Structures are given as structure tokens and as C-alpha cells.
Amino acid sequence: MQLYKSRGFGEYFQDTFAFLKQNGGHLFKNFFIINGIFLLILMVMTYFFGEFYTDMLFSGINGTTNPIDNYLNDNAGLFFLFAFVFIVVALVAAMISYSFLPIYLKLFVKANGKHFNATDILNVYKANIGKIFIFLLCAVLIAIPLAIFIGLLSFVLAITFVGLLALPLVIGGVSLYYQGALMEYFENKKGIWESFGYSWKLMSSKFWAAIGCAGLFYLMSYIIQNVVSLVPYIFGMINMYTDFQPGVNPDPEEVGKTVTFLMIMVFLITFFVSSLLNIIVQLNQGIIFYSLKEDNENIGAKSDIDLIGSGE
């Protein structure tokens, strides 16, 4: 599939699913090769967090007045150490995961297809590790005033039902803005601030088509993710309810084990599904980015002309 191609609103959808059909196996395989170790670490840490949380929660069932205070007083060092490690690992994992799709599509364009592997992707990561952290710092700086504006806008929109329906467009637009800036920054032709400015320029050229598609993909992802996460939760609650007999006080330890298992299962399923859906949402934003870039620079058209000339 040619990424540098002029597209409209409908083609943003069609080519996203067409790309998944043609290259989805290669895309997700390399995603889990690159991100698998971080996902496993987060899952293990989440298991211990679940144990920690349920121990704290059920420590006050038998008359303890302030179970949270008591638990934190006894385990303050462990709690803050775990929280610090979890935040660091989650932040690194998030940046590696977020950077994967831009790097993948960059190699896809360069190789004219999926003629590359995880080693090639890792090499691009190594070459751009500095850019990734610079982007993170600048993204946080931009997020401060942007969050204020988006927060006010979202509050105004949430007042009415029609405005509430427009919230996914706001979220999709912000996500597309950041994604486009990172993808342009990886092209190594512009600085970080220039890349953010260029991303806005591209979005503005087909504003409603671009943010409309990005917003709808975000909304679809959000709905699917919540439906999937509710299924094990509902079955778990039903199972826990049927196991307890009327008139018999439940064993706090058993309740704790059940709640811990339920939390971990819901998280693992949600985490896995969320990872897949986030890649699809990012892919759609990548399709939009390359389409808008083609409209602005005619890169694909120039390449086709060069190929015709070289064949004569």
C-alpha cells in the first residue's frame, strides 16, 4: 500500500482497514516483539499492586477504623518505592509504545512495504532515543496551556448533548496533533517546535475531515475497550455473588482473593485489548498524516514521475 496518497474522509477509513488486512500480522508481530518485555513487566507489577491494594482494603473489615492510614504507616517505604518504579517503567513503556507506529510507518515507506524486521525497528529506536525524550519534554510543555484550553472547551461542550457528542473530535484532534508532530520529527528535516507547527499546518488543510476521522476512531476504540472490560467484570461479580451463601458472613481473605483475581483479569484483558486498539488508532492517524503530507508536498507524485523517468 502507498502511504503517500491524497485521500478524503472515507478513504481514511478504508485504507486504515486495508492496511490492517494486508500488513496487520507483520505490524502486531513486531509490536509485541518490541514492547512485549515492558508489557510483561507492567503486568507483573500490576499483580503485586492488586495484592497490595486488596490487603490494604480488607485490613479494615474486622474493626480497623483507618485501614488506609494504618497500612501506609506500616508499609510507607514499600509503597513509595513501588509507586516510583511503576511510574518510571510505565513512562518508558508508554513512550516506546507510542513511538512504535511512527517508526514502523517510516520503515514501511523506506522499504516500500514490510521488507524489514524487529532488528531494523530497534536500530531506528537507538538512533532516535534522544528525539523521543526531547519530544516527551516538549509535549509536556505544550500540554500545560493546551490542557487548559481543551479543559475549558470540553466543559462548554459537555453542557449540551450535541456538544457532548463532539468531545471525541476534540480528543482525536489533540491526539492527531501530537502524532503528526512526532512523525514529522522522525523525518529528521525539522526541529521539534517546527514539527509541532507543521503538524498543525497539515491538520488545518483538511481540518474537519482529519479530526472527524481521528475522533470517530477514538470513539470506536473507547467503546470496544469498555465493552470488553465489562464482560469479565460482570461474570466475576456474578460468580462471587453466587458463591456466597445467604446469612453467612464472607471470609475477608476469600473476598480479597476473589477481588484481586477479578481486578487482575480485568486489567490484563483491558491492557491487551487497549494495546491493540491504540495501535489501530495510531495507524489511522498515520494514514491521515501521510495523506495530508502528500497533499502539501506531492511526495508520492514526484516519486511516480521519477520512476517513469528512470524506466525510459
Secondary structure, DSSP 8 states (H G I E B T S, - for coil): --SS----HHHHHHHHHHHHHHHHHHHHHHHHHHHHHHHHHHHHHHHHHHHHHHHHHHTTTTS-S-HHHHHHHHHHHHHHHHHHHHHHHHHHHHHHHHHHHHHHHHHHHHTTSS---HHHHHHHHHHTHHHHHHHHHHHHHHHHHHHHHHHHHHHHHHTSHHHHHTHHHHHHHHHHHHHHHHHHHTTTSS-HHHHHHHHHHHHHHTHHHHHHHHHHHHHHHHHHHHHHHHHHHHHHHHHHHHHS-TTS---HHHHHHHHHHHHHHHHHHHHHHHHHHHHHHHHHHHHHHHHHHHHHH-HHHHHHHHHHHHT-
